[in-house]
């Protein structure tokens, strides 16, 4: 059987794609049914309808659950793009009929979510309280494909140094919001805070450190910082991107961490952390708002992007 655009348009239904995506994401027909507020027989019937139409299995069933076949992966991935457009259409119709409303999905790094995004959310809610904002926190290497697929509307995070050479760059547009700096911090009672004059990186090297995970852009910057000071990466290291975990570790008044300044501001102001002046520039890079070149942003996402730009001066002033 040869498929045509008209035959697919007549037979394939959006709700079937929603169900298939949820089943693959959940890895279970039962969990998908619970998430969609459907019965398991209903979910099973919808999957059977899809498999009957495509005349091929879309799921592999085993004692450990279900996973997508090669064809299933293809249908789910294309379906995500279609569902992203459907969500945009829904938002635009709601905005036209009811005023500003909708749902914006934002991917972000933890550092950007510490202050910049909450400020933008507050500004958004002042103008459009009915807009729902959902955050997805992760590494940029995971968020960029999600943005290209339409799983998120915007990504807020560091602009990679090799951005123009990346496969995603032709597909995505970026608006630079501000330039982020790095800071070395510890608990407010760390003994070297009493040091007269500037503290050197060498002075802190022997203390326990919290460093970003190996797969993060920030870790590469951290390793370069030690190398430029003719130091090895500290031996006593915990790898963490969790701000709350890092904060708790530094309350031993011994542990030192390298973090984006924006992620530390509220804790420094609260007296929980204190920064060290190393007397050397520590630029992390530009923080930007990424969005798709090929899809028009829904109204809620455009409004949130505008709010990010409006709070930019407050962020860069820290």
ABEGO torsion letter per residue (X at the ends): XBBBAAAAAAABBAAAAAAAAAAAAAGBAAAAAAAAGBBAAAAAAAAAAAAAAAGBBABBBBAAEBBBBAAAAAAAAAAAAAAAAAAAAAAAAAAAAAEBBEBBBBBBBAAAAAAAAAAAAAAAAAABAABBBBBBBBBAAAAAAAAAAGABABBBBBBBAAAAABAAAAABBBBBABBBBBBBBBBAABAAAABBEBBBAAAAAABBBBBBBAABAAAAAAAAAAAAAGBBBBABBBBBABAAAAAAAAAAGABBBBBBAAAAAAAAAAGABBBBBAGBBBBAEBBBBBBBAABBBBAAAAAAAAAAAAAAAAAAAX
